Amino acid sequence: MFLIGYQFKVLSPIFTIHWGLQARRTRPLWREKQNEKNRKHFETFKRELYARYRRDPLHLLRRVQQAKKT
């Protein structure tokens, strides 16, 4: 929705805080595997959005390319 011009506003800090967040080393192994799988899905999703809208205002695709170079 952001890519097609919608603006978002956070109305309450309740949406920005999650007390259940864990440090990476304290997570169960299954959770880290799930996170890795989700990161791969997100990479595909970003490319699909760019292909559809030809916009990358947050430079998400550029960040991936830079990370691969280092």
A tleap script that builds the chain and sets N, CA, C and O, in Angstrom:
source leaprc.protein.ff14SB
mol = sequence {
  NMET PHE LEU ILE GLY TYR GLN PHE LYS VAL
  LEU SER PRO ILE PHE THR ILE HIE TRP GLY
  LEU GLN ALA ARG ARG THR ARG PRO LEU TRP
  ARG GLU LYS GLN ASN GLU LYS ASN ARG LYS
  HIE PHE GLU THR PHE LYS ARG GLU LEU TYR
  ALA ARG TYR ARG ARG ASP PRO LEU HIE LEU
  LEU ARG ARG VAL GLN GLN ALA LYS LYS CTHR
}
set mol.1.N position { 0.819 -1.182 0.000 }
set mol.1.CA position { 0.000 0.000 0.000 }
set mol.1.C position { 0.870 1.256 0.000 }
set mol.1.O position { 0.517 2.260 -0.617 }
set mol.2.N position { 1.992 1.196 0.683 }
set mol.2.CA position { 2.918 2.331 0.697 }
set mol.2.C position { 3.405 2.655 -0.710 }
set mol.2.O position { 3.552 3.824 -1.069 }
set mol.3.N position { 3.656 1.615 -1.506 }
set mol.3.CA position { 4.162 1.816 -2.860 }
set mol.3.C position { 3.175 2.539 -3.764 }
set mol.3.O position { 3.577 3.198 -4.723 }
set mol.4.N position { 1.887 2.420 -3.464 }
set mol.4.CA position { 0.906 3.090 -4.313 }
set mol.4.C position { 0.402 4.386 -3.707 }
set mol.4.O position { -0.584 4.955 -4.177 }
set mol.5.N position { 1.087 4.863 -2.645 }
set mol.5.CA position { 0.812 6.200 -2.160 }
set mol.5.C position { 0.088 6.355 -0.839 }
set mol.5.O position { -0.140 7.482 -0.400 }
set mol.6.N position { -0.278 5.267 -0.195 }
set mol.6.CA position { -0.928 5.388 1.110 }
set mol.6.C position { 0.069 5.902 2.146 }
set mol.6.O position { 1.264 5.616 2.065 }
set mol.7.N position { -0.425 6.655 3.108 }
set mol.7.CA position { 0.402 7.122 4.216 }
set mol.7.C position { -0.065 6.417 5.487 }
set mol.7.O position { -1.255 6.156 5.668 }
set mol.8.N position { 0.884 6.115 6.356 }
set mol.8.CA position { 0.574 5.407 7.586 }
set mol.8.C position { 0.971 6.247 8.786 }
set mol.8.O position { 1.989 6.938 8.767 }
set mol.9.N position { 0.174 6.180 9.808 }
set mol.9.CA position { 0.477 6.875 11.055 }
set mol.9.C position { 0.242 5.895 12.204 }
set mol.9.O position { -0.762 5.183 12.230 }
set mol.10.N position { 1.171 5.867 13.146 }
set mol.10.CA position { 1.006 5.030 14.328 }
set mol.10.C position { 0.198 5.812 15.339 }
set mol.10.O position { 0.587 6.911 15.733 }
set mol.11.N position { -0.921 5.256 15.761 }
set mol.11.CA position { -1.824 5.971 16.647 }
set mol.11.C position { -1.504 5.753 18.121 }
set mol.11.O position { -1.848 6.578 18.968 }
set mol.12.N position { -0.856 4.661 18.415 }
set mol.12.CA position { -0.580 4.340 19.803 }
set mol.12.C position { 0.722 3.552 19.882 }
set mol.12.O position { 1.016 2.761 18.986 }
set mol.13.N position { 1.510 3.756 20.943 }
set mol.13.CA position { 2.747 2.986 21.062 }
set mol.13.C position { 2.497 1.497 21.301 }
set mol.13.O position { 3.436 0.702 21.242 }
set mol.14.N position { 1.262 1.110 21.566 }
set mol.14.CA position { 0.962 -0.310 21.773 }
set mol.14.C position { 1.320 -1.124 20.534 }
set mol.14.O position { 1.608 -2.316 20.640 }
set mol.15.N position { 1.305 -0.489 19.355 }
set mol.15.CA position { 1.621 -1.192 18.123 }
set mol.15.C position { 3.124 -1.262 17.856 }
set mol.15.O position { 3.546 -1.931 16.913 }
set mol.16.N position { 3.924 -0.598 18.652 }
set mol.16.CA position { 5.362 -0.573 18.400 }
set mol.16.C position { 6.164 -1.362 19.429 }
set mol.16.O position { 7.384 -1.470 19.304 }
set mol.17.N position { 5.508 -1.910 20.433 }
set mol.17.CA position { 6.217 -2.616 21.496 }
set mol.17.C position { 5.656 -4.029 21.627 }
set mol.17.O position { 4.442 -4.235 21.624 }
set mol.18.N position { 6.549 -4.981 21.739 }
set mol.18.CA position { 6.146 -6.366 21.952 }
set mol.18.C position { 7.048 -6.936 23.033 }
set mol.18.O position { 8.230 -7.178 22.789 }
set mol.19.N position { 6.516 -7.151 24.202 }
set mol.19.CA position { 7.335 -7.590 25.334 }
set mol.19.C position { 7.834 -9.014 25.174 }
set mol.19.O position { 8.711 -9.445 25.922 }
set mol.20.N position { 7.305 -9.740 24.231 }
set mol.20.CA position { 7.731 -11.121 24.043 }
set mol.20.C position { 8.976 -11.273 23.184 }
set mol.20.O position { 9.397 -12.400 22.922 }
set mol.21.N position { 9.572 -10.188 22.742 }
set mol.21.CA position { 10.767 -10.298 21.911 }
set mol.21.C position { 11.894 -10.950 22.692 }
set mol.21.O position { 12.060 -10.720 23.890 }
set mol.22.N position { 12.664 -11.770 21.988 }
set mol.22.CA position { 13.732 -12.515 22.637 }
set mol.22.C position { 15.059 -12.209 21.969 }
set mol.22.O position { 15.107 -11.812 20.805 }
set mol.23.N position { 16.124 -12.396 22.711 }
set mol.23.CA position { 17.457 -12.306 22.124 }
set mol.23.C position { 17.671 -13.547 21.261 }
set mol.23.O position { 17.139 -14.615 21.565 }
set mol.24.N position { 18.435 -13.411 20.203 }
set mol.24.CA position { 18.641 -14.510 19.272 }
set mol.24.C position { 19.166 -15.769 19.981 }
set mol.24.O position { 18.745 -16.879 19.657 }
set mol.25.N position { 20.062 -15.606 20.925 }
set mol.25.CA position { 20.659 -16.783 21.570 }
set mol.25.C position { 19.700 -17.491 22.532 }
set mol.25.O position { 19.944 -18.638 22.905 }
set mol.26.N position { 18.622 -16.830 22.935 }
set mol.26.CA position { 17.673 -17.479 23.848 }
set mol.26.C position { 16.475 -18.083 23.125 }
set mol.26.O position { 15.625 -18.705 23.762 }
set mol.27.N position { 16.394 -17.913 21.820 }
set mol.27.CA position { 15.287 -18.492 21.057 }
set mol.27.C position { 15.487 -19.993 20.873 }
set mol.27.O position { 16.619 -20.472 20.816 }
set mol.28.N position { 14.393 -20.724 20.781 }
set mol.28.CA position { 14.523 -22.148 20.446 }
set mol.28.C position { 15.020 -22.305 19.005 }
set mol.28.O position { 14.806 -21.423 18.173 }
set mol.29.N position { 15.672 -23.407 18.719 }
set mol.29.CA position { 16.230 -23.649 17.390 }
set mol.29.C position { 15.145 -23.613 16.305 }
set mol.29.O position { 15.376 -23.086 15.217 }
set mol.30.N position { 13.971 -24.167 16.596 }
set mol.30.CA position { 12.911 -24.179 15.591 }
set mol.30.C position { 12.505 -22.769 15.197 }
set mol.30.O position { 12.150 -22.520 14.046 }
set mol.31.N position { 12.557 -21.836 16.163 }
set mol.31.CA position { 12.149 -20.448 15.872 }
set mol.31.C position { 13.149 -19.777 14.945 }
set mol.31.O position { 12.753 -19.039 14.042 }
set mol.32.N position { 14.426 -20.018 15.150 }
set mol.32.CA position { 15.432 -19.415 14.274 }
set mol.32.C position { 15.316 -19.972 12.858 }
set mol.32.O position { 15.491 -19.234 11.888 }
set mol.33.N position { 15.026 -21.247 12.733 }
set mol.33.CA position { 14.811 -21.842 11.400 }
set mol.33.C position { 13.601 -21.203 10.719 }
set mol.33.O position { 13.620 -20.929 9.519 }
set mol.34.N position { 12.556 -20.972 11.501 }
set mol.34.CA position { 11.356 -20.326 10.975 }
set mol.34.C position { 11.670 -18.897 10.525 }
set mol.34.O position { 11.199 -18.459 9.475 }
set mol.35.N position { 12.457 -18.179 11.310 }
set mol.35.CA position { 12.839 -16.815 10.939 }
set mol.35.C position { 13.650 -16.795 9.653 }
set mol.35.O position { 13.436 -15.933 8.801 }
set mol.36.N position { 14.573 -17.725 9.502 }
set mol.36.CA position { 15.384 -17.790 8.286 }
set mol.36.C position { 14.506 -18.054 7.061 }
set mol.36.O position { 14.700 -17.443 6.010 }
set mol.37.N position { 13.556 -18.951 7.199 }
set mol.37.CA position { 12.632 -19.240 6.099 }
set mol.37.C position { 11.810 -17.997 5.755 }
set mol.37.O position { 11.593 -17.699 4.580 }
set mol.38.N position { 11.355 -17.271 6.781 }
set mol.38.CA position { 10.580 -16.044 6.553 }
set mol.38.C position { 11.422 -14.970 5.874 }
set mol.38.O position { 10.910 -14.235 5.029 }
set mol.39.N position { 12.709 -14.862 6.226 }
set mol.39.CA position { 13.585 -13.890 5.572 }
set mol.39.C position { 13.711 -14.191 4.071 }
set mol.39.O position { 13.729 -13.275 3.249 }
set mol.40.N position { 13.798 -15.467 3.725 }
set mol.40.CA position { 13.871 -15.852 2.305 }
set mol.40.C position { 12.568 -15.501 1.582 }
set mol.40.O position { 12.593 -15.004 0.456 }
set mol.41.N position { 11.442 -15.760 2.229 }
set mol.41.CA position { 10.150 -15.391 1.635 }
set mol.41.C position { 10.068 -13.875 1.430 }
set mol.41.O position { 9.545 -13.416 0.415 }
set mol.42.N position { 10.575 -13.106 2.375 }
set mol.42.CA position { 10.522 -11.649 2.281 }
set mol.42.C position { 11.362 -11.147 1.110 }
set mol.42.O position { 10.965 -10.195 0.438 }
set mol.43.N position { 12.509 -11.763 0.852 }
set mol.43.CA position { 13.334 -11.372 -0.295 }
set mol.43.C position { 12.557 -11.562 -1.596 }
set mol.43.O position { 12.586 -10.696 -2.470 }
set mol.44.N position { 11.870 -12.679 -1.724 }
set mol.44.CA position { 11.046 -12.929 -2.914 }
set mol.44.C position { 9.922 -11.906 -3.006 }
set mol.44.O position { 9.645 -11.381 -4.084 }
set mol.45.N position { 9.283 -11.626 -1.896 }
set mol.45.CA position { 8.180 -10.666 -1.843 }
set mol.45.C position { 8.636 -9.282 -2.299 }
set mol.45.O position { 7.922 -8.615 -3.048 }
set mol.46.N position { 9.822 -8.839 -1.854 }
set mol.46.CA position { 10.332 -7.523 -2.257 }
set mol.46.C position { 10.547 -7.461 -3.770 }
set mol.46.O position { 10.210 -6.462 -4.405 }
set mol.47.N position { 11.105 -8.521 -4.346 }
set mol.47.CA position { 11.320 -8.529 -5.802 }
set mol.47.C position { 9.991 -8.511 -6.557 }
set mol.47.O position { 9.878 -7.860 -7.596 }
set mol.48.N position { 8.989 -9.220 -6.043 }
set mol.48.CA position { 7.678 -9.227 -6.685 }
set mol.48.C position { 7.032 -7.841 -6.635 }
set mol.48.O position { 6.437 -7.398 -7.618 }
set mol.49.N position { 7.145 -7.160 -5.502 }
set mol.49.CA position { 6.601 -5.805 -5.401 }
set mol.49.C position { 7.277 -4.863 -6.383 }
set mol.49.O position { 6.614 -4.057 -7.035 }
set mol.50.N position { 8.596 -4.965 -6.487 }
set mol.50.CA position { 9.309 -4.092 -7.410 }
set mol.50.C position { 8.889 -4.394 -8.851 }
set mol.50.O position { 8.689 -3.471 -9.640 }
set mol.51.N position { 8.758 -5.656 -9.193 }
set mol.51.CA position { 8.349 -6.028 -10.552 }
set mol.51.C position { 6.958 -5.470 -10.874 }
set mol.51.O position { 6.688 -5.069 -12.006 }
set mol.52.N position { 6.101 -5.449 -9.889 }
set mol.52.CA position { 4.735 -4.974 -10.123 }
set mol.52.C position { 4.638 -3.451 -10.181 }
set mol.52.O position { 3.968 -2.905 -11.057 }
set mol.53.N position { 5.311 -2.759 -9.241 }
set mol.53.CA position { 5.128 -1.308 -9.120 }
set mol.53.C position { 6.316 -0.482 -9.633 }
set mol.53.O position { 6.203 0.734 -9.784 }
set mol.54.N position { 7.442 -1.131 -9.899 }
set mol.54.CA position { 8.654 -0.437 -10.377 }
set mol.54.C position { 9.062 0.706 -9.463 }
set mol.54.O position { 9.541 1.742 -9.922 }
set mol.55.N position { 8.868 0.506 -8.159 }
set mol.55.CA position { 9.266 1.502 -7.169 }
set mol.55.C position { 9.927 0.781 -6.009 }
set mol.55.O position { 9.517 -0.314 -5.626 }
set mol.56.N position { 10.942 1.400 -5.462 }
set mol.56.CA position { 11.631 0.881 -4.283 }
set mol.56.C position { 12.044 2.074 -3.418 }
set mol.56.O position { 13.235 2.328 -3.236 }
set mol.57.N position { 11.053 2.811 -2.884 }
set mol.57.CA position { 11.360 4.060 -2.180 }
set mol.57.C position { 12.191 3.863 -0.912 }
set mol.57.O position { 12.870 4.794 -0.479 }
set mol.58.N position { 12.153 2.692 -0.315 }
set mol.58.CA position { 12.943 2.439 0.896 }
set mol.58.C position { 14.281 1.768 0.574 }
set mol.58.O position { 15.050 1.427 1.473 }
set mol.59.N position { 14.541 1.587 -0.707 }
set mol.59.CA position { 15.797 0.989 -1.182 }
set mol.59.C position { 16.039 -0.391 -0.568 }
set mol.59.O position { 17.168 -0.728 -0.210 }
set mol.60.N position { 14.992 -1.170 -0.450 }
set mol.60.CA position { 15.112 -2.495 0.135 }
set mol.60.C position { 15.923 -3.433 -0.747 }
set mol.60.O position { 16.690 -4.251 -0.239 }
set mol.61.N position { 15.763 -3.325 -2.052 }
set mol.61.CA position { 16.519 -4.194 -2.949 }
set mol.61.C position { 17.991 -3.809 -2.971 }
set mol.61.O position { 18.850 -4.684 -3.080 }
set mol.62.N position { 18.295 -2.549 -2.873 }
set mol.62.CA position { 19.684 -2.086 -2.866 }
set mol.62.C position { 20.419 -2.603 -1.633 }
set mol.62.O position { 21.595 -2.955 -1.717 }
set mol.63.N position { 19.736 -2.651 -0.487 }
set mol.63.CA position { 20.343 -3.139 0.752 }
set mol.63.C position { 20.754 -4.594 0.621 }
set mol.63.O position { 21.807 -4.986 1.126 }
set mol.64.N position { 19.943 -5.398 -0.047 }
set mol.64.CA position { 20.261 -6.813 -0.233 }
set mol.64.C position { 21.490 -6.955 -1.112 }
set mol.64.O position { 22.378 -7.756 -0.821 }
set mol.65.N position { 21.543 -6.183 -2.180 }
set mol.65.CA position { 22.689 -6.257 -3.089 }
set mol.65.C position { 23.961 -5.819 -2.393 }
set mol.65.O position { 25.008 -6.433 -2.597 }
set mol.66.N position { 23.905 -4.772 -1.572 }
set mol.66.CA position { 25.074 -4.308 -0.840 }
set mol.66.C position { 25.525 -5.349 0.181 }
set mol.66.O position { 26.725 -5.553 0.365 }
set mol.67.N position { 24.593 -5.998 0.834 }
set mol.67.CA position { 24.933 -7.013 1.834 }
set mol.67.C position { 25.618 -8.211 1.179 }
set mol.67.O position { 26.514 -8.812 1.773 }
set mol.68.N position { 25.208 -8.559 -0.028 }
set mol.68.CA position { 25.826 -9.684 -0.732 }
set mol.68.C position { 27.247 -9.364 -1.167 }
set mol.68.O position { 28.084 -10.264 -1.249 }
set mol.69.N position { 27.534 -8.095 -1.447 }
set mol.69.CA position { 28.880 -7.689 -1.873 }
set mol.69.C position { 29.894 -7.791 -0.745 }
set mol.69.O position { 31.069 -8.063 -0.991 }
set mol.70.N position { 29.449 -7.573 0.500 }
set mol.70.CA position { 30.384 -7.588 1.636 }
set mol.70.C position { 30.513 -8.957 2.247 }
set mol.70.O position { 31.260 -9.136 3.210 }
savepdb mol mol.pdb
quit
